[in-house]
Amino acid sequence: MPMLICDTRDGWTKFLLFVKERCSPTAFGNWLAPIRVTDATEQDITLEVPNVFVKEYLLTNYRKELCSFLPVDADGEPAIQFRVAPTLSKNFSEDQPTSTEDLEETEDSTPQIALNPSYRFETFIEGPTNQFVKSAAIGVASRPGQSYNPLFIHGGVGLGKTHILHSIGHHIRENNKRLKIQCITTEAFINDLVDSLRNKSIDRMKRFYRSDVDILLVDDIQFLQNRLNFEEEFCNTFETLINQKKQIVVTSDKPPAQLKLSERMIARMEWGLVANVGVPDLETRVAILQNKARQKGLELPHNVAFYIAEHVYNNVRQLEGAINRLSAQCRLMELEITEELVEKTLREIFQQAPKQRITVEQILKSVATVFEVRVSDLKGSIRTKEIALPRQVAMYLACKLIKESLQMLGASFGKTHSTLLHACKAIEKRLEKDETLKRKILIVERNIYAA
């Protein structure tokens, strides 16, 4: 057994030597050198990392190599247990430190910045729903404190708010090295305040946030709701920094006016620019999927990317999760990517539309929008190809989505039940070969349930 344990430790050493010859000295020093082996058995190895980002970097970039040098588990993954090293300072939140590349310190060793190395403007996929907020963020990062101050970014979960926030931090740090940046979650700010009160070091914390910081990046401000004492302290810090023309960027899941905060706090956050990150459209989701697939070394066919994007549409994180799951399945089983494989592998995360009562009028409106025709034409007797096809689609969807008799549905269209039956069979036959029509019908259905 001792020999086997020794072999496991030796495997890690050999892995480091292998990687050191294939990456830059800076990357090795920042990411791999700080990792320590704390335990090793025949089955696995325990590594101490400075933060979770180092863990993610290691597994994302060197998973295959780790499997070659270290034990693997039943799923073929590297059998590594991770332990996050203790933080540098107990006076500030444990969530603060990240990679050694991103960690800067003041004279009293207070962590100042925690940026995800993967979150940069270069890796943010731009589309119609996030183009404005990205442009505003680049403006702030290029001229901190001089353009939009504060910049308030809001949007739903998993749409890229934190990505934009950290991108601003990276851009400022790389182009204004003398500026001190503090990137923090609202929960971490509250924890800092609680620790400072407990340790009777509140003056030190105030001095840090209001004097030492040049750029304050705050994630998830909604967690400040219903916490009046903490809100007051944050608001005072907010005003002090703004008056000193120091840049503030805040993210939230709602716009300022919808947050349960004081009028004073809401007014402060609306001083600058409020920008929304919207749900990405179909084309943007496809681009995100293909970008994530390339990062995983996965060749994702265009039709498969569209198929996934049409089923996963509310959350960018779910798109990434879909790629991760698909990548693991293909690698372990050595399978080719097809729509059938995607359907089987991603069935659990494909979004199912909630059950609700659908009307013929809803179907007609959605079909008219997607096929760019008028509802009146769909109800009419025009038989041109441009109208006949979407009319048949509307009939097909009515039969599929509405639990009524063909006679009842036919009356809604002003047609006989045999006409509806013919339309259903015609569309079903076309769907066997026409991918474009299949995508359009999926979009119509999604719009119906989203209405």
C-alpha positions in Angstrom: 0.0 0.0 0.0 2.8 2.6 0.8 4.3 1.9 -2.6 0.9 2.6 -4.2 0.4 5.8 -2.3 3.9 6.9 -3.3 3.0 6.1 -6.9 0.0 8.4 -6.6 2.0 11.3 -5.3 4.7 10.6 -7.9 2.0 10.7 -10.5 1.2 14.3 -9.5 4.8 15.3 -9.6 5.1 13.8 -13.1 2.0 15.6 -14.2 3.5 19.0 -13.0 6.7 18.3 -14.9 4.7 17.3 -18.0 2.6 20.5 -17.9 5.5 22.8 -17.0 7.1 22.1 -20.4 3.9 22.9 -22.2 2.7 26.2 -20.6 4.1 29.6 -19.9 6.1 30.2 -16.7 3.5 32.8 -15.7 0.6 30.4 -16.1 2.4 27.6 -14.2 3.3 30.0 -11.4 -0.1 31.5 -11.1 -2.3 28.3 -11.4 -0.3 25.1 -10.7 2.6 26.0 -8.4 0.3 27.0 -5.5 -1.4 23.6 -5.5 -0.4 21.3 -2.6 -0.9 17.5 -2.1 -2.3 17.0 1.3 -3.2 13.3 1.1 -3.0 10.4 -1.3 -4.3 6.8 -1.5 -4.4 4.1 -4.1 -7.9 5.3 -5.1 -7.5 9.1 -5.1 -5.5 12.2 -4.2 -6.4 15.2 -2.2 -5.2 18.6 -3.4 -5.2 21.9 -1.6 -6.0 24.8 -3.9 -6.0 28.6 -3.1 -9.6 28.9 -4.4 -12.3 27.3 -6.5 -11.2 29.0 -9.6 -7.8 27.2 -9.5 -9.8 23.9 -9.2 -11.9 24.9 -12.3 -8.9 25.9 -14.2 -7.1 22.6 -13.5 -10.1 20.4 -14.5 -11.1 22.5 -17.5 -7.6 22.7 -19.1 -5.9 19.4 -18.0 -8.6 16.8 -17.4 -7.2 14.4 -20.0 -3.7 14.7 -18.7 -4.8 14.3 -15.1 -6.5 11.0 -16.1 -3.2 9.8 -17.6 -1.1 10.5 -14.5 -3.5 10.0 -11.6 -6.2 7.4 -10.5 -9.6 7.7 -12.2 -13.0 7.0 -10.8 -15.8 4.8 -12.1 -16.9 7.5 -14.6 -13.4 7.9 -16.0 -12.9 11.2 -14.3 -9.7 12.1 -12.4 -10.1 10.9 -8.8 -9.2 14.1 -7.1 -10.6 15.5 -3.8 -10.2 19.3 -3.5 -9.7 21.4 -0.4 -9.7 25.2 -0.4 -6.8 26.7 1.6 -7.6 29.0 4.5 -8.0 32.7 3.5 -5.3 35.2 4.1 -7.2 37.5 6.4 -9.9 36.7 8.9 -11.1 40.3 8.9 -12.7 40.0 5.5 -14.9 37.4 3.8 -13.7 34.0 3.0 -15.2 34.4 -0.5 -12.7 37.0 -1.4 -9.4 35.4 -2.5 -9.3 33.7 -5.9 -6.4 32.8 -8.2 -2.9 34.0 -7.4 -3.0 35.8 -10.8 -6.0 37.8 -9.7 -5.1 38.4 -6.0 -3.7 41.8 -5.0 -3.1 42.9 -1.5 -2.9 46.1 0.5 -0.2 46.8 3.0 -2.1 44.9 5.7 -2.8 41.9 3.4 -6.5 42.6 2.8 -7.6 40.8 -0.3 -8.7 43.4 -2.9 -10.0 41.6 -6.0 -11.6 38.3 -6.9 -12.1 37.8 -10.6 -13.0 34.7 -12.5 -10.2 34.2 -15.1 -12.8 32.9 -17.6 -15.0 35.9 -17.4 -13.7 38.4 -20.0 -15.2 40.6 -22.7 -13.5 38.3 -25.3 -15.4 35.3 -24.1 -18.8 37.0 -23.8 -21.1 36.1 -26.7 -22.8 39.2 -27.9 -26.4 39.3 -29.3 -29.3 41.7 -29.7 -30.5 41.3 -26.1 -27.1 42.1 -24.4 -25.4 44.3 -27.0 -26.3 47.5 -25.2 -25.1 46.4 -21.7 -21.8 45.0 -23.1 -21.2 48.4 -24.9 -21.9 50.3 -21.7 -19.6 47.9 -19.7 -16.8 48.5 -22.1 -17.3 52.2 -21.9 -17.1 52.0 -18.1 -14.0 49.8 -18.2 -12.3 52.1 -20.7 -13.0 55.3 -18.7 -13.8 54.3 -15.1 -15.5 57.0 -13.1 -16.0 59.2 -16.2 -18.8 57.7 -18.2 -21.7 55.9 -16.5 -21.4 56.0 -12.8 -22.9 54.0 -11.3 -23.6 51.3 -13.9 -26.5 49.2 -12.7 -26.8 45.8 -14.6 -30.0 43.7 -14.1 -31.4 40.5 -15.6 -32.5 37.0 -14.8 -30.4 34.2 -13.3 -27.6 32.8 -15.6 -27.7 35.5 -18.3 -24.2 36.8 -17.9 -24.3 39.6 -15.3 -21.4 38.3 -13.3 -19.5 37.6 -16.5 -19.9 41.3 -17.5 -19.0 42.5 -14.0 -15.7 40.5 -13.9 -14.9 41.5 -17.5 -15.0 45.1 -16.4 -12.6 44.3 -13.6 -10.1 42.4 -15.8 -10.1 45.3 -18.4 -9.5 48.0 -15.8 -6.8 46.0 -14.1 -4.9 45.3 -17.4 -5.1 48.9 -18.5 -5.0 50.8 -15.2 -2.7 48.9 -13.0 -2.5 51.6 -10.4 -6.3 51.5 -9.7 -7.4 49.3 -6.7 -10.4 47.1 -7.6 -12.7 45.5 -5.1 -15.0 42.8 -6.6 -17.4 41.4 -4.0 -20.8 39.8 -3.6 -23.4 41.6 -1.5 -23.4 38.7 1.0 -19.6 39.0 1.3 -20.0 42.7 2.0 -22.5 42.0 4.8 -20.2 39.3 6.2 -17.3 41.8 6.2 -19.4 44.2 8.1 -20.5 41.7 10.6 -16.9 40.5 11.2 -15.7 44.1 11.5 -18.3 44.8 14.1 -17.5 41.7 16.0 -13.7 42.4 15.9 -14.3 46.1 16.7 -12.6 47.1 13.4 -15.4 48.9 11.7 -13.3 52.0 11.2 -10.7 50.0 9.3 -13.4 48.5 7.0 -14.9 51.9 6.3 -11.4 53.3 5.5 -10.8 50.4 3.2 -14.0 50.6 1.2 -14.2 54.4 1.1 -10.6 55.4 0.8 -8.5 52.5 -0.5 -10.8 51.3 -3.2 -10.9 53.0 -6.6 -13.3 50.6 -8.4 -16.1 48.8 -6.5 -17.8 45.9 -8.3 -20.8 44.5 -6.4 -22.7 41.4 -7.4 -26.3 40.5 -6.5 -27.4 43.7 -4.7 -30.9 42.2 -4.2 -29.5 40.4 -1.1 -29.4 43.8 0.6 -33.2 43.8 0.7 -34.8 43.9 4.2 -31.5 44.5 5.9 -31.8 48.1 6.8 -28.6 48.6 8.9 -26.5 47.0 6.2 -28.2 49.0 3.5 -27.5 52.2 5.3 -23.8 51.4 5.6 -23.6 50.4 1.9 -25.4 53.5 0.9 -23.0 55.7 2.8 -20.1 53.9 1.1 -21.8 54.2 -2.2 -22.2 58.0 -1.9 -18.7 58.5 -0.7 -17.2 56.7 -3.7 -19.5 58.5 -6.2 -18.6 61.9 -4.8 -14.9 61.0 -5.2 -15.7 60.0 -8.9 -14.7 56.4 -8.2 -16.5 53.9 -10.4 -19.2 51.6 -9.0 -20.8 48.8 -10.9 -23.8 46.8 -9.4 -25.7 43.8 -10.6 -29.1 42.6 -9.6 -31.9 40.3 -10.7 -34.3 43.2 -10.8 -34.2 46.9 -11.9 -33.7 49.4 -9.0 -37.3 50.4 -8.8 -38.5 46.8 -8.2 -36.1 46.2 -5.3 -37.4 46.4 -1.7 -34.8 49.1 -0.7 -35.1 52.6 0.6 -36.0 55.4 -1.8 -32.6 56.9 -1.0 -30.8 53.7 -2.1 -32.9 53.3 -5.2 -32.3 56.9 -6.2 -28.5 56.5 -5.8 -28.5 53.4 -8.0 -30.5 55.2 -10.7 -28.0 58.1 -10.8 -26.0 56.7 -13.6 -27.1 54.1 -16.2 -29.5 51.2 -15.8 -28.9 48.4 -18.3 -30.7 45.1 -18.8 -29.3 41.8 -19.8 -32.1 40.0 -21.7 -32.7 36.4 -22.6 -30.5 35.6 -25.6 -32.3 35.0 -28.9 -32.1 31.7 -30.8 -29.0 32.7 -32.9 -27.1 34.0 -29.9 -27.9 30.7 -28.0 -26.5 28.7 -31.0 -23.4 30.9 -30.9 -23.0 30.3 -27.2 -23.4 26.6 -27.6 -20.8 26.3 -30.4 -18.4 28.5 -28.5 -18.7 26.3 -25.3 -18.4 23.2 -27.5 -15.1 24.5 -29.0 -13.7 25.1 -25.6 -14.5 21.5 -24.7 -12.9 20.2 -28.0 -16.4 19.1 -29.1 -17.5 19.3 -32.7 -21.1 20.3 -32.5 -23.1 20.1 -35.8 -25.1 23.2 -36.7 -28.5 21.4 -36.7 -27.8 19.9 -33.3 -26.8 23.3 -31.9 -30.1 24.7 -33.2 -32.0 21.7 -31.7 -30.5 22.3 -28.2 -31.0 26.0 -28.4 -34.7 25.6 -29.2 -35.2 23.5 -26.1 -33.0 25.4 -23.6 -33.8 29.1 -23.9 -34.0 30.9 -20.5 -30.5 30.4 -19.0 -27.0 30.6 -20.4 -25.8 28.4 -17.6 -28.1 25.7 -18.7 -26.6 25.9 -22.2 -23.2 25.4 -20.7 -24.5 22.5 -18.6 -26.0 20.9 -21.7 -22.6 21.0 -23.4 -20.8 19.6 -20.3 -23.2 16.7 -20.1 -23.1 16.0 -23.9 -19.3 16.2 -23.9 -19.0 13.7 -21.0 -21.4 11.3 -22.7 -19.7 11.4 -26.1 -16.2 11.1 -24.6 -17.0 8.2 -22.2 -19.2 6.3 -24.7 -17.3 7.3 -27.8 -20.6 8.3 -29.5 -21.2 10.5 -32.5 -23.4 13.6 -31.8 -26.9 13.3 -33.2 -30.3 14.7 -32.4 -31.3 11.3 -31.0 -28.3 11.3 -28.7 -29.0 14.9 -27.6 -32.7 14.0 -26.9 -31.7 11.0 -24.8 -28.8 12.8 -22.9 -30.4 16.1 -22.3 -34.0 15.1 -21.7 -33.8 16.1 -18.1 -32.7 19.7 -18.7 -34.8 20.3 -21.8 -37.5 22.8 -20.7 -41.0 21.6 -20.7 -43.7 24.1 -21.3 -46.1 24.6 -18.4 -49.6 23.2 -18.8 -52.1 26.0 -19.6 -55.2 26.4 -21.7 -54.3 27.2 -25.2 -56.7 28.9 -27.6 -56.9 28.9 -31.4 -56.5 32.7 -31.3 -53.1 32.3 -29.5 -52.0 29.8 -32.1 -53.0 32.1 -35.0 -51.2 35.1 -33.5 -48.0 33.2 -32.9 -48.0 31.5 -36.3 -48.7 34.9 -38.0 -45.7 36.4 -36.1 -43.2 33.7 -37.0 -44.3 33.2 -40.6 -44.8 37.0 -41.1 -48.4 36.9 -42.3 -51.6 38.5 -41.1 -54.0 36.7 -38.8 -56.9 37.8 -41.1 -55.2 36.0 -44.0 -54.9 32.8 -42.0 -58.6 32.9 -41.2 -59.4 33.8 -44.9 -59.7 31.8 -48.0 -56.4 32.8 -49.8 -54.7 29.7 -51.1 -51.2 31.1 -52.1 -48.2 29.1 -50.9 -47.2 31.9 -48.5 -50.5 31.7 -46.7 -51.5 28.0 -47.2 -48.5 26.6 -45.3 -48.7 28.7 -42.1 -52.5 28.1 -42.1 -51.8 24.3 -42.2 -49.3 24.8 -39.4 -51.9 26.6 -37.3 -54.3 23.7 -37.8 -51.7 21.2 -37.0 -50.8 22.9 -33.7 -54.4 23.3 -32.8 -54.9 19.6 -33.1 -51.7 19.0 -31.2 -52.2 21.5 -28.3 -55.9 21.8 -27.8 -57.9 18.8 -26.5 -61.1 19.4 -28.5 -62.8 17.4 -31.3 -61.9 18.0 -34.9 -65.4 19.4 -35.5 -65.0 22.0 -32.8 -61.5 23.0 -34.0 -62.6 23.1 -37.6 -65.4 25.5 -36.7 -62.8 27.8 -35.1 -61.0 28.0 -38.4 -64.2 28.1 -40.5 -63.2 24.7 -42.0 -64.4 21.1 -41.9 -62.9 18.5 -39.7 -61.6 16.7 -42.9 -59.6 19.8 -43.8 -57.9 19.9 -40.4 -57.1 16.2 -40.7 -55.6 16.8 -44.2 -53.5 19.7 -42.8 -52.2 17.6 -39.9 -51.1 14.8 -42.2 -49.5 17.2 -44.6 -47.4 19.0 -41.9 -46.4 15.7 -40.3 -45.1 14.5 -43.6 -43.1 17.7 -44.2 -41.6 17.6 -40.8 -39.9 14.3 -41.6 -37.5 16.1 -44.0 -37.9 19.9 -43.5 -35.6 21.0 -40.6 -36.4 24.7 -41.1 -40.1 24.1 -40.7 -39.5 22.0 -37.6 -37.5 24.9 -36.0 -40.2 27.4 -36.9 -42.9 25.3 -35.3 -40.9 24.9 -32.2 -40.5 28.7 -32.0 -44.3 29.1 -32.5 -44.9 26.7 -29.6 -42.4 28.4 -27.3 -44.0 31.8 -28.1 -47.5 30.4 -27.3 -46.4 29.2 -23.9 -44.4 32.4 -23.1 -47.3 34.6 -23.9 
